[in-house]
């Protein structure tokens, strides 16, 4: 068990740092297939300013590579249908294998690996996903550490290991990754791979929320609602739930719905509550669905 301090990136435990980064591990298993899906915050790796003239990089012109990447992210984030997801995966796979622009390749690889890890594809490819994850980690990439931590946390494609998950999230968070900060906060709140620290959890949620991460926002709102690691403030909780819900986060939506239903930090409005529960339910959120069904019995 670790202490309550975030591990500096140059002091990761030996068995994580010394992972063979040139080979995909042979012990592969798909875990947590039944976990509830919620919208993910797809992290964008900033692209350096460049001349967008049609010079050739691999099988792509620079402009085509950037445009294709933007199209793929839109298909994943906005349309979200099976057809659009399949098309996005095809684009991302082609970019990962054929694009020589390193910035585009890294970002395409991140979204591609995450899609396989989170089960957005019909037949997740563990070999491809881990190939990408370990290649990103080899480059000391914050998204690579986050994805590796997620695999260890869920037992997806790798043997479940909460200590390894914590270490990877700590490395990602130390590099300023908002997803890593959010996940590391959960580790501290629940005592996953580290001694519980509600104050540290609050701090990490705040760092994640400050970067606009919708999951960090609703988690921070929850801390304010219940006084977890901070003085209770219902008004602040509602504000953060609203910011999360505005970004389309299904957990932020139903939690804001509860506030409107019960008048927590906001004027009571059953109409607004139903609307928010429906938005959450339409994304497949089990809590949103159950609360929407319950509201139908009340109105």
C-alpha positions as CSV (number, residue, x, y, z in Angstrom):
1,X,0.0,0.0,0.0
2,X,1.3,3.4,-0.9
3,X,1.4,6.5,1.2
4,X,-1.0,9.4,0.6
5,X,1.5,11.3,-1.7
6,X,1.4,11.6,-5.4
7,X,4.4,9.7,-6.8
8,X,6.7,12.0,-8.7
9,X,7.1,10.9,-12.3
10,X,10.8,10.0,-11.8
11,X,10.0,7.7,-8.9
12,X,7.5,5.2,-10.3
13,X,7.8,1.8,-8.7
14,X,10.3,-0.5,-10.5
15,X,7.8,-3.0,-11.9
16,X,5.9,-0.3,-13.8
17,X,8.9,1.6,-15.0
18,X,10.7,-1.6,-16.2
19,X,7.8,-3.0,-18.2
20,X,9.0,-4.3,-21.5
21,X,8.0,-1.6,-23.8
22,X,9.0,-3.3,-27.0
23,X,6.6,-6.2,-26.6
24,X,3.0,-6.5,-26.0
25,X,2.4,-8.7,-22.8
26,X,1.4,-12.3,-23.5
27,X,-1.0,-12.5,-20.6
28,X,-4.0,-10.8,-22.2
29,X,-7.5,-11.0,-20.9
30,X,-10.6,-8.9,-21.4
31,X,-12.2,-7.9,-18.2
32,X,-15.2,-5.9,-16.9
33,X,-17.3,-6.4,-20.0
34,X,-20.5,-5.5,-18.2
35,X,-19.3,-2.2,-16.9
36,X,-21.7,0.7,-17.4
37,X,-20.6,3.0,-20.3
38,X,-20.7,6.7,-19.9
39,X,-19.5,9.4,-22.3
40,X,-15.8,9.8,-22.3
41,X,-13.8,13.0,-22.5
42,X,-11.6,12.5,-25.5
43,X,-8.3,14.2,-24.8
44,X,-6.8,16.3,-27.6
45,X,-3.1,16.4,-27.9
46,X,-2.3,19.9,-29.1
47,X,-1.0,20.0,-32.7
48,X,1.9,22.3,-33.4
49,X,1.3,25.1,-35.8
50,X,2.3,24.1,-39.3
51,X,2.1,25.0,-43.0
52,X,-1.0,23.2,-44.2
53,X,0.2,23.0,-47.8
54,X,-0.3,19.6,-49.3
55,X,3.1,18.2,-48.7
56,X,3.2,14.4,-48.5
57,X,3.6,12.5,-45.2
58,X,3.3,8.8,-45.8
59,X,0.1,8.1,-47.6
60,X,-1.3,11.5,-46.5
61,X,-1.0,15.1,-47.2
62,X,-0.6,17.1,-44.0
63,X,-3.9,18.7,-44.4
64,X,-5.7,15.5,-45.2
65,X,-4.3,13.8,-42.1
66,X,-5.4,16.6,-39.8
67,X,-8.9,16.8,-41.5
68,X,-9.3,13.0,-41.2
69,X,-8.4,13.0,-37.6
70,X,-11.0,15.8,-36.9
71,X,-13.6,13.8,-38.8
72,X,-12.9,10.7,-36.8
73,X,-13.2,12.6,-33.5
74,X,-16.5,14.1,-34.6
75,X,-17.9,10.7,-35.5
76,X,-16.9,9.4,-32.0
77,X,-18.0,12.5,-30.0
78,X,-21.0,13.8,-31.7
79,X,-22.8,11.2,-33.9
80,X,-22.0,8.1,-31.7
81,X,-23.9,5.6,-33.8
82,X,-22.6,2.2,-34.6
83,X,-22.1,3.2,-38.3
84,X,-20.2,6.4,-37.3
85,X,-18.1,4.6,-34.8
86,X,-17.1,1.9,-37.3
87,X,-16.1,4.6,-39.8
88,X,-14.1,6.5,-37.1
89,X,-12.2,3.3,-36.2
90,X,-11.3,2.7,-39.9
91,X,-10.0,6.3,-40.2
92,X,-8.0,6.1,-36.9
93,X,-6.6,2.7,-37.8
94,X,-5.4,4.0,-41.1
95,X,-3.8,7.1,-39.5
96,X,-2.1,5.0,-36.9
97,X,-0.6,2.6,-39.4
98,X,0.2,5.0,-42.3
99,X,0.5,8.6,-41.1
100,X,4.1,9.8,-40.5
101,X,3.0,13.1,-38.8
102,X,3.9,12.1,-35.2
103,X,1.4,14.5,-33.6
104,X,-1.5,13.2,-35.7
105,X,-0.3,9.6,-35.2
106,X,-0.2,9.9,-31.4
107,X,-3.6,11.5,-31.1
108,X,-5.1,9.0,-33.6
109,X,-3.5,6.1,-31.6
110,X,-4.9,7.4,-28.3
111,X,-8.5,7.5,-29.6
112,X,-8.1,4.2,-31.4
113,X,-6.7,2.4,-28.3
114,X,-9.3,3.9,-26.0
115,X,-12.1,2.9,-28.3
116,X,-10.9,-0.7,-28.2
117,X,-10.3,-0.6,-24.4
118,X,-13.8,0.8,-23.7
119,X,-15.5,-1.6,-26.0
120,X,-16.8,0.8,-28.5
121,X,-15.9,-1.6,-31.3
122,X,-17.7,-4.8,-32.0
123,X,-14.6,-7.0,-31.6
124,X,-12.0,-5.2,-29.4
125,X,-8.5,-5.9,-30.5
126,X,-6.3,-6.4,-27.4
127,X,-3.1,-6.8,-29.4
128,X,-3.6,-3.5,-31.3
129,X,-4.7,-1.6,-28.2
130,X,-1.8,-2.7,-26.1
131,X,0.7,-2.1,-28.9
132,X,-0.5,1.5,-29.0
133,X,-0.6,1.9,-25.3
134,X,2.9,0.6,-24.7
135,X,4.3,2.7,-27.6
136,X,2.8,5.8,-26.1
137,X,4.1,4.9,-22.7
138,X,7.6,4.3,-24.2
139,X,7.4,8.0,-25.4
140,X,6.5,9.0,-21.8
141,X,3.2,10.1,-23.1
142,X,0.6,11.2,-20.5
143,X,-2.3,9.6,-22.4
144,X,-0.4,6.3,-22.7
145,X,0.0,6.2,-18.9
146,X,-3.7,7.0,-18.4
147,X,-4.8,4.2,-20.7
148,X,-2.4,1.7,-19.1
149,X,-3.7,2.7,-15.7
150,X,-7.3,2.2,-17.0
151,X,-6.4,-1.3,-18.2
152,X,-4.9,-2.3,-14.9
153,X,-7.8,-0.7,-13.0
154,X,-10.5,-2.5,-14.9
155,X,-8.6,-5.7,-15.7
156,X,-9.1,-5.0,-19.4
157,X,-6.5,-6.8,-21.7
158,X,-4.2,-7.0,-18.6
159,X,-4.4,-8.7,-15.2
160,X,-6.1,-6.4,-12.8
161,X,-3.6,-4.6,-10.5
162,X,-4.8,-1.6,-8.5
163,X,-1.3,-0.7,-7.4
164,X,-0.1,-0.5,-11.0
165,X,-3.2,1.5,-11.9
166,X,-2.5,4.0,-9.2
167,X,1.1,4.4,-10.3
168,X,0.1,5.0,-13.9
169,X,-2.6,7.5,-13.0
170,X,-0.1,9.3,-10.8
171,X,2.3,9.6,-13.7
172,X,-0.4,10.8,-16.0
173,X,-1.7,13.3,-13.4
174,X,1.8,14.6,-12.7
175,X,2.0,15.5,-16.4
176,X,-1.2,17.5,-16.1
177,X,-3.6,15.0,-17.8
178,X,-7.2,15.8,-16.7
179,X,-8.3,12.2,-17.0
180,X,-5.4,11.0,-15.0
181,X,-6.2,13.6,-12.3
182,X,-9.8,12.5,-12.2
183,X,-8.9,8.8,-11.9
184,X,-6.2,9.4,-9.4
185,X,-8.8,11.4,-7.3
186,X,-11.1,8.3,-7.4
187,X,-8.2,6.2,-6.2
188,X,-7.6,8.5,-3.2
189,X,-11.4,8.8,-2.4
190,X,-12.0,5.0,-2.5
191,X,-8.5,3.8,-1.3
192,X,-7.7,2.1,-4.6
193,X,-4.0,1.2,-4.5
194,X,-3.3,4.0,-2.0
195,X,-4.4,5.0,1.5
196,X,-7.6,7.0,1.5
197,X,-7.4,10.8,1.5
198,X,-10.5,12.8,0.9
199,X,-8.5,16.0,0.9
200,X,-6.2,14.7,-1.8
201,X,-9.2,13.4,-3.8
202,X,-10.8,16.9,-3.6
203,X,-7.6,18.6,-4.8
204,X,-7.3,16.3,-7.8
205,X,-11.0,16.6,-8.8
206,X,-10.5,20.4,-8.6
207,X,-7.4,20.2,-10.9
208,X,-9.3,18.1,-13.4
209,X,-12.4,20.2,-13.3
210,X,-10.3,23.4,-13.8
211,X,-9.3,21.9,-17.2
212,X,-12.9,21.4,-18.2
213,X,-13.1,17.7,-17.6
214,X,-16.7,16.8,-17.2
215,X,-16.1,13.8,-15.0
216,X,-13.9,15.9,-12.7
217,X,-16.6,18.6,-12.6
218,X,-19.4,16.3,-11.4
219,X,-17.1,14.5,-8.9
220,X,-16.0,17.9,-7.5
221,X,-19.7,18.9,-7.3
222,X,-20.4,15.7,-5.4
223,X,-17.6,16.7,-2.9
224,X,-19.2,20.1,-2.4
225,X,-22.7,18.5,-2.0
226,X,-21.6,16.1,0.7
227,X,-18.7,18.0,2.2
228,X,-16.0,15.5,1.1
229,X,-12.6,17.1,1.7
230,X,-14.1,20.6,1.6
231,X,-16.8,22.7,3.4
232,X,-20.2,21.8,2.1
233,X,-21.7,24.2,-0.5
234,X,-24.9,23.2,-2.3
235,X,-24.7,26.2,-4.6
236,X,-21.2,25.2,-5.8
237,X,-22.4,21.6,-6.2
238,X,-25.2,22.7,-8.5
239,X,-22.9,25.0,-10.5
240,X,-20.4,22.1,-11.1
241,X,-23.1,19.6,-12.0
242,X,-24.5,22.1,-14.5
243,X,-21.1,22.5,-16.1
244,X,-20.7,18.8,-16.4
245,X,-24.2,18.3,-17.7
246,X,-23.7,21.1,-20.3
247,X,-20.9,19.1,-21.8
248,X,-23.2,16.1,-22.2
249,X,-21.9,14.0,-19.2
250,X,-24.7,11.6,-18.3
251,X,-23.7,11.5,-14.6
252,X,-23.7,15.2,-14.4
253,X,-27.1,15.3,-16.0
254,X,-28.9,13.0,-13.6
255,X,-27.2,14.4,-10.5
256,X,-28.3,17.9,-11.6
257,X,-31.8,16.4,-12.1
258,X,-31.8,15.3,-8.5
259,X,-31.0,18.8,-7.4
260,X,-34.0,20.1,-9.4
261,X,-36.3,17.4,-8.2
262,X,-35.5,17.9,-4.5
263,X,-34.6,21.6,-4.6
264,X,-31.0,21.1,-3.6
265,X,-29.2,24.4,-4.1
266,X,-31.7,25.4,-6.7
267,X,-35.4,26.2,-7.0
268,X,-37.4,22.9,-7.3
269,X,-38.5,22.1,-10.8
270,X,-39.9,18.6,-11.7
271,X,-40.1,19.6,-15.3
272,X,-36.4,20.3,-15.4
273,X,-35.6,17.2,-13.4
274,X,-37.5,15.0,-15.9
275,X,-35.7,16.7,-18.8
276,X,-32.3,16.0,-17.3
277,X,-33.1,12.4,-16.4
278,X,-34.2,11.8,-20.0
279,X,-31.0,13.3,-21.4
280,X,-29.0,11.0,-19.1
281,X,-31.2,8.0,-19.8
282,X,-30.9,8.5,-23.6
283,X,-27.1,8.0,-23.2
284,X,-27.7,4.6,-21.6
285,X,-27.0,5.8,-18.0
286,X,-28.6,3.3,-15.6
287,X,-29.1,5.9,-12.8
288,X,-30.7,8.3,-15.3
289,X,-33.0,5.6,-16.6
290,X,-34.1,4.4,-13.1
291,X,-34.8,8.0,-12.0
292,X,-36.7,8.7,-15.1
293,X,-38.9,5.7,-14.6
294,X,-39.5,6.7,-11.0
295,X,-40.5,10.2,-12.0
296,X,-43.1,8.8,-14.4
297,X,-44.8,7.3,-11.3
298,X,-44.9,10.7,-9.6
299,X,-46.2,12.9,-12.3
